[in-house]
């Protein structure tokens, strides 16, 4: 058996991964929006931060911009919560669900 130790990504690594992914998706990000995604990726997961790129792009487009700003990321985050928050909601409101 081979055990490979892993470690969480650093903010710099998260920043670079998100930057590359945005470039591949042809998404223009403001530096503030990128930093917000790095913060989200550090607190939740890199996967969640990357998954917010497309909804944020759509939100930016709705306001007539091709560039994602912080408010677009924050709005996308409110619309698409991460799995940890979703689980907390389910636990908090489980008595209200049908059984």
N, C-alpha and C positions, 0 to 999 in steps of 0.2 A: 504494500500500500504506500502511495506517495501522498504526503500532506504538503500542500502549498499554502504558506501563510499569505493572507491578504490584509490590506489596510484600507481605510476609507480614503477617498480622493481628497486632495487638498483643494482649497479654493482656487488656486492657480490652475490646477488640473481641470477642475470643473469649468472654469472660465474658458480654457482652451478648447475643451470638448464642445461646449455650447457654441463657441465662435465658429469652429469647424462645421458643426452640424447646421448652423444658420447659413453659413456660406454655401454648403452643399444644397440646401433648400432654397437658395437665392433669396434669403430674407435679410433685410437691412435692419440692424438693431442700433438704437442709441446706446451710448456707453452706460447711461443710467439704467436702461432696460436690461442690458447685459449683467450689470452688477446686481440688479434685483433678482435675476434668474440664478446667479451664482449664490446669492443668499438663500433663495428657495431650495436650490440643489443641496446646499450644505445642511439645511435644517430638515429637509424631507428626504428626497432622493434625486439623483442625477436624472433618472428615467422620467420622473414627474416634471422636472424643470425642462427637459428637452420636449416632452409631450405638450407643454404649454406654448411652444413656438407657433404651431399652426393655428390654434384658436386666437392667439394674440395677433397673428398676421391678419386674420379675418376681421377682427375687431378694429385694427388699424385701418384696413381697407374700408370698413363701414364709415369711418370718420374722414375718409378721403385721403389717407396717407399710405405710402408704401413703406414707411419706416415705423417700426415698433417702438413705442415709448413706454415709460414706466406705467402709465395709467392703463395701457393696453394689457400689460402683463398682470397688473392687479385685478383688472376686470375678468380676464381669463381665469385667474386663480379662484375668484369668487364663483365662477360658473362651473369649474371643473376641480373639485376638491380631491386631495390625495387620499390614498387608501387608509392612512392612519386616522385622519379626521372623519372619514366616512364610517369607519369602525366605531369611533367614539360616538357619533350621532346615533348609530344603530343601538349601541348599548344604552345610551341616554334615553332613547325613545322607544325601546323594545316593547313596552307595555301598550303602546298605542297601535302596534301592528296586529293584524289578524293572525290568529293561530289556527 
